[in-house]
Amino acid sequence: MYLFNTTFYIDDAVMNDWIEWLRATYLPMMQAAGTFSNPLVYQVHSLNDEEDSSSIAVQFSVETMDDIRQWEETVNPRVEQSVLGVFGTKVLHFWTVLEPLL
């Protein structure tokens, strides 16, 4: 089991629109792959928070690395196109795959 984490950096001016995009587009798009489950959404805090922006982490459970590779080939291009097309550079993101050790 893996944890697939996407961290978004969001210009506060588009936060409400991004939350709607998250609910209406991103979460359904990710879950439609059939292998991403149990979405969790977290506000990311730091001691040196930047003004006028927020960080949000969105995590899914994924069974295998093959599931992630297939997602990267089939779904990720649509995710990239959607977030860039809607928000341009007002929302930046990166993803990581986490594997539990203990």
N, C-alpha and C positions, 0 to 999 in steps of 0.2 A: 504494500500500500504506500502511495506517495501523496504528498500534499503539493498541489499546484497553486502557486501564489503569484498574483499579479498586483504590483503596487502602482497606483495611479497618483500622479501629481496634478492637482486640479486648480486652475485659477479660480479663486473664490467668486468671481463674476459669473462663472458658468456652473457653479456647484449645483443649483437646483435642476438645471437642464441635464447635467451629468447624472444625477441621481435618477431622473426619469429615464435616461438612456440605459443606465445600469439595469433598472427593473424591466423595461420594455424590450431591450435589445440584447445587451451583453449576457445577462443571466440565462435567458431562453436560448440564445445562440450557443452558449457553452454547454448547456444541459442537453441540447438537441443532438450533440455528438454521441450521447448515450453512455459515455464512460466517465463523465465528470458529474460528481454528486455532492450532496451536503454542502451547498455554498455557505460561506461565512463571510461577513463584511465587517472590517475593523477600521476605526480611525487610528492613524499612526501618529504618535506623539513623540516629540523630541524636546530636549531642553533648549534648543536653538531654533524654535519654529520660525519659518520664514513668514513675513507678512504677505497678505493677499493671496495665499495659496494654502491648500490642504493636501494631506497624503492619506489615501485610503488603500487598504490591502483587501483583496478579494481572494478567498481560498476555496479550493475544491479538493475532494478526495478523488484519487485516480488509482486504479488497480495496478497497471503495468506501465513501464516506460514505452512499450510499443503503442499503447493507447495514446500517450503524449506525442509520440512521433507522428502517428496518424493524424492527430488533431493539428499538429504543426503544419502538415502538408495540405490538409483539407479545410479546416475551419479558421486557422490563424490568419490567412490572407484576407478573409472576409472581416474578421475582427479589426485588423489593421486598417482596412479600407473604411470601415464604419466609423471608428473613433477619429481617424484623420479627417474624413469627409465632414463629420458633424462639428468637430471642435478645433481642427487645425492644431496649432501649437499651444492652445490653451489647456490641453490635457496631454500629458506625457505619461508613458508607462513602460514597465519592463516586467518580465516574468522569470520566476525561478522555480525549480523543482526541489522539494525537500523530502528526504528519506529519513524516517525515524531510526535512531541508533539504539535507544534504550526502551 
